[in-house]
Amino acid sequence: MKNKFYLSISLIVLLILSTIPPVFQPQSYAAEGNGLILHYDMSSIYKDGDKVVVPDISGSGLGFDGIFKNPENGQVVKNEEVGYAAFNGGSSSSKSGYIEIPKSKDGADLLSGLKDVTVSALVNWSNDGQNRWIYGFGKVSNDIENGNAYFFTTPRHGINNSNVIASGISNAGWRNEALVRGSQGLKDSDWQVVTTVFSGAANTITIYVNGQRVASGSAGGKKLADIIDSSSSFSGFIGKSIFQNDPYYKGMISDFRVYDNALTAGQVADLAAQTTGKIDQIDKLVLNDAHESLDVSDYLAESDASTDKITEDLTLPAIGKHGVKITWSSNNPEILAADGKVTRPAADGPAGNVELTATLSYKNLTATKTFGVTVLNELSNQQSAEQDADAITIYNQENIKGNIRLAESGENGSSIAWESSHPEIIKGTEQAGGDAKEVGRLIRPEADTAVTLTAVVSKGDAEVEKTFEVTVVADPGKKEYDAYFFSYFTGEYEGGEEISFATAKDPLRWNALNNGQSVIQSDMGEKGLRDPFVMRSPEGDKFYMIATDLKMGESTNFDQAQITGSHSLMVWESDDLVNWSEQRMVEVAPENGGNTWAPEAIYNEKTGEYVVFWASSIPDKDTYGSYPNGRPNGQYNVMYYATTRDFYEFSEPKVMIDESFPTIDTSFVQDGNTLYRFTKSEVNYKVYYEKALNFFDDLDGIEENGFQFEPIAGTKSGNRGLIGHGGNNEGQTIFKDLKEEKWYLFLDSWPYHVRWTTDLEDGQQLVNNVLPESEYALPPGPRHGTVIPITTGEYDALQEKYGMPAPEPAKKPVVHYTFDKDDVEGTTVKDASGNGHDAELVGGAAINESDFVEGKTEAVDLDGSTGYVKMPENLIQDLNLKNMTMSTWVQVDKGQANQRIFDFSSDTGRVANRNTMYLSTQGDTGKLEFAIVTPFSEKFGSASTLLGANYKYALRAPGISTGEWHHVAVSVNDFDAALYVDGEKVANSSTFNMEPRMLLETTMNNLGKSSRDGHNLFDGKFDDFKIFNRALSSEEIVGLMDPADETAPTAPSDLKAEASTDSVELSWTASTDNVEVAGYKVYRDGEEVGTTESTSYSDAELSDAQTYEYSVRAFDAAGNVSDASEPVKVTTSTSLELLEEKLAELVESGDVNGPLVKKLENSLAQAQHHKAKGNSAQAAKHLEDFVKHLDKAKADQVTEDALTSLKIRAKLLINAK
């Protein structure tokens, strides 16, 4: 029989901490020479200002008083004898409570000077997942692959999904770990003494549980001295991993001790016996805390605000805080049963007063707690009708553009009928003819129209009316699409799990908006946004965007995110893609779902609703099929759906796809009457697709497994998709080319790759048709997003809102370092451009007056050891470099890996991300290398990870020779980038849509020095470094090599032009130059149309009867360009045949019509007749008649443009007779 335990207030201390440090007795272990150097018994914790201090009572005098971090997400429970710290746990971003173990009073680490150590803790953990560390000592690094150094113990290790107790040590990341594992995980929800002994002398790690050895193995030769971080302010943590992306420990920790030696098995057993002697007292604290924390109001239904106004069932827990068991009883079970079931008293009777008693049980202890609650009476018919009427909402009443959800029943059992003042626009109940899906169906009017909707709410003999005044916006008409819009996120880093936009006129050439930065951020839920899906309403003038509520940061624990993830999706709406509504968060997932991932939607015309679908990870026991080895183990992702008309209120979730294996990331496209459904198999991380005529078609008729579609042959094998690369593939978006019969599939394989098909029925095309990366330029760094077609107006509005203007292109450099001694004062290198961007000589950087470029006087000499040139911070941002050219003379004295010519960078604070633009003589591939890398364009495993050989935004060429001067230049111009050596283009890309200004802030801008530790400084010389805010032509790049020539040629003269029907022949008198004229640029109507080395040019493929203005400029090899010649205007001739063709074209288009057509055709026929006989005068007379017919024509028979076009041609022929 259990002992009855009556609560003692004196035992309960819940975060009510004394501000006076307690007096404690030093422990006997130290006195006896057992080497106790740290002891937290958790009963002595006190508050000191804003800090919660965990005193070290070991008596060692070393002063390892800990700090309880994030105490608001944890708890301290104690009395004068015992205590424990409780930690809320959670993901790496949860900011759970933990204890930080400091350095000693003299700054030494806890492990300083130790070859052996014993760590013992009394723990009671909640078993909420893998890799929750009880403690970890060592060094924290952003480099999770190789940087962290540590010693730890965890109750459940995740390696190979083993789920066993483990301890380990590493001096260089998890790949170098020496790990010792038990045969099973640590028992949860019970106090256990976990003792780990590290012996450097024996090279072993041994784990004991309650004094019994459970594991022992090699320490791999690792030393405690090698894991100490002397630069940090802490020695380690309790309740927190050294790895920043690991989850926190959830549970309680009481007695925690560290010894400076390896305890023997006997000593460990004695220690365990002494420690377990505290458990009885601690158990009383646990029960007291659970009793004190229990509040029945926490378990009310969402609609109930207080315990004295209960209307819905309560969700009474069987397990309380700290795993304490709870049973419930009621003194009035007819009204409120012990399982929380509510039966409201009759409307005309008394309210239901109930005493609800909780009996809490923990081990052999029990306690009770009674709550007085009141269950409200059932509503009367009148009250029901009134409440149901009050609850009716119509969203966006002033801007109705689509079908409206008009409820036909209320929560309290009322019936609702709808009357519409314009049933031809919005159908009411009568017009729906008994079809619930027709109520609220909308037909857009020709003009904005006010409509009155009346809800008649009735129950029994009660009736209530509620009126809504809404405005239905005019039908926008058919939209013509000629551009594309892309919404996406960019990755797991700060600012990456937000929504970015891009646009394109060509589906394979994209420009990121907002300078590549996100446009929409989340301030709700997990405060991260992934997988944005945008769709246009069927009416064409409204957009909805939905996204996953998830923020992973740098965490890789996607398993946990599928167990305790959000049940909601995020929603926005817009009329124009520019102005978006406030964010709203809508819960849609089933209760047993672990997440709500990758939501998308499709409009169903038959029901007039949007069908929204997503993936939820479901325990295997709750699924239709069975796939027990899913991820995470024991559950798998099932596709669910719900319907909505307004993206505010959704139907209950139902299964869309459950094929007994995990599926995710479903997308739909429609071609004609056929729907194609694309889905990712989580078995092999590839995509397959199927087809049907309706979303709700189902081949097998089994509701529980969702909707079975007809498979597209060749895209699926068993439970595996066949579309994708060898690694991971996800987040597909499928869309049709607006100008040809072709479909594109963008498939996110980190990053996206592009596939295409001309026939969605032919699955092999998407399996096999992969575009080479050189043929497309997606926005930099996109992850899982959506492409939709847009109009020219929408495209222009997006550019106006989110496009960034480029600077006015300057002819001369915007930054110029000559390195001439006249431009250097002390260590300051003057900016010869006059723009004030002065640089600084640092370390062994000096002006060399004996080795410089021919035609110059000095150069800067860098010693390869300490010397470099420091440029101003944020230079790229300040110059607003959309396009650019950077050039310099370089002499490499010593070839060294990764030495930089220039490097513009900032520290992201994360190993996975870099923010840099550099030019290196020997880059990561060992070649001359130019690259722009931003946090969203590439992700790195460690600080030493090299830039991939196929990285998109890099140009590479053979290295330059040492010991001689070379001219090196880089230009970036929209999609084109080029690398030049000695005037020759040695590398180029036509899909380089990364703008330099996308780097934003750059705080480390240098010549001759990399931003990355460990890279060599440049050993050699630079001369004449220039930055232009435009892309120079190849001729101008060549001209930079002869800086002495700054004189432009004279302007060409005596420009003459002779025209035919489709070409113009130009000639002019040659220009002169101080060196030599290299060629001429020819301009037509102000636009350059060609170049030539001669003094003549033929401009072909022109239109007849058109007037053009021409001018010519000369240029030299240095890139100097002359003034323009005097312009000359010329009109191309025409012919009677061309006039007949033009008339036929205008008649076909309808621009010329009615009786006028016959008159004009007769005049041209007569003119042709006389021309054939050689009678040009008569032919001209009939052309004059042709003009008279046009002059007399009615406005509805010929458009103004057609009239002008025909008269010009006719008059040219008349004048040419």
Secondary structure, DSSP 4 states (H G I P E B T S, - for coil): -PEE----GGG--BS---SSPPP-PPPHHHHTTS-EEEEE-SSS-EEETTEEEE---S--SS---EEEESGGGEEEEE-SS-EEEEE--BSTTS---EEEEE--TTS--TTTT-SEEEEEEEEEE---SS---SEEEEE--S-TTTT-EEEEEESS--GGG----EEEEESS-GGG-EEEE-SSPPPSSS-EEEEEEEETTTTEEEEEETTEEEEEEE-TT--GGGG--TTSSEEEEESS-SSTTSPBP-EEEEEEEEESS---HHHHHHHHHHHHTTHHHHHHHHHHHHHHH--GGGGS-TT--STTSB-S-----SB-GGG-EEEEEES-TTTB-TT--B-PPPTTS--EEEEEEEEEEETTEEEEEEEEEEEPPPPPHHHHHHHHHHH---SSTTSB-S-----SB-TTS-EEEEEES-TTTB--HHHHTT-GGGTT-B---SS-EEEEEEEEEEETTEEEEEEEEEEEPPP-------EEEEEEE--SSTTTSSBEEEEEEETTEEEESGGG--SB---STTS-EEEEEEEE-TTSS-EEEEEEE---TT---HHHHTTS--SEEEEEEESSSSSBPPPEEEE-S-TT-S--EEEEEEEETTTTEEEEEEEEEEEGGGSSS--TT-SSTTEEEEEEEEEESSSSS-PPPEEEE--SS-EEEEEEEEETTEEEEEEEETTTTEEEEEEESSTT--SS--GGGB-PPEEPTTSEETTEE-BS-SS--EEEEEEE-SSSS-EEEEEESSSEEEEEES-TT-HHHHHH-B--GGG-BPPSS-EEEEEEEE-HHHHHHHHHHH--PPPPPPSS-SEEE---GGGEETTEE--TTSS---EEEESSEEEESSS--TT-S-EEEEESSS-EEEPPTTHHHHHT-SSEEEEEEEEESS--TT-EEEEEEE--S-TT--EEEEEESS-TTSSEEEEEE-TTT---SSTTPPPPTT-TTEEEEPPPPBSSEEEEEEEEETTEEEEEETTEEEEEES-----GGGG---SEEEES--SSTTPPPPEEEEEEEEEESSPPPHHHHHHHT-TT--PPPPPPEEEEEEE-SS-EEEEEEPP--SS-EEEEEEEETTEEEEEESSSEEEE-SPPTT-EEEEEEEEEETT--BPPPPPPEEEE----HHHHHHHHHHHHHHTSB-THHHHHHHHHHHHHHHHHHTT-HHHHHHHHHHHHHHHHH--TTTB-HHHHHHHHHHHHHHHHT-
